[in-house]
Amino acid sequence: MAAEAGACAATVRPMNIGRATSPKALASMFVASGTTHLVRPQVFDAIMPRVLPKRTHRALIYLSGAAELVCAAGIFQNKRWAG
């Protein structure tokens, strides 16, 4: 019985580490991507859907970059609405 408890504790620990670091890693990726949206929006021109009017592409790229930065801030602050 003691061996089972020890084995269980060993498998739970990595999950706790991942649970603590995953949101920070995700928020960091949002910061990087959001910043790229705002600083180099031309990177995202090629992946904009053709169904959207071309004149709106740049505004939508900026908007999505700002949304990613807002979500990153929410994740860093552990806000439920951020994801």
N, C-alpha and C positions, 0 to 999 in steps of 0.2 A: 504494500500500500504506500509506503514512504517513497519507493522508487517511482511510482506513478505520479505522486505529487511533485517530486523533483523534476520529472520529465515535463510535466505540464507547465511548471514555472519557467523552465528553460525555453519553451516554445512561446510563451506569452511575452517575454521581455523584448524580443525583436519587434513584435507588433506594437508595443508601446513606444519604442524608439521611432518607428515609422509614423505612428500617429502624431508624434510631436514634430517631426521634421517635414512631413509631407505638405502640410499647409504652407509652411515657409518656403519650401521649394516651388510650389505652385505659384505663390505670390511673387517670388523672384522671377519666374518665367513670365508672368503677366507684366511685371515692371519692364523687363527687357523687350518684350513684344510691343507693349504700349508705347514705350519710348521710341522704338523703331518706327511705329506707325506715325508718330509726330515729327520725327527728325528726318526720316527718309521714306516718305509715303510712296515714292515711285516704285519701291520694292514690291508693293502690294497691287500695283496697277494690273499686272498680268493675271492675277487670280480673281479679279472682280467679275461677277457674273455678267454675261452679255445682256441678260434680260433687263438689267437696271440701266437707266439712261446714263450715257457716258458723262454727261455734265454733272451728275451727282456722285461720281466715283470718289473724287478727292475728299469731298465733305464726309462721305460715309467712312472713308479710311481714317480721317481725323476723329470722327465720332467713335468709331470702334476702338481706336487707340486710347481715347479719353475714358471710355467705359472699362477697358482693361486696367487702367491705372486706378480708377475708383474701386474696382473689385479687389485689386491688389492691396489697396489701403484697408479695405474692409477685412480681408483675410488676415493681414498682419495684426489688426486690432481684434481679431476673433469675433467679428460680427456675423450673425446668422444669415443675414440677407446677402452676404458676399459669396456664399457658396458652400 
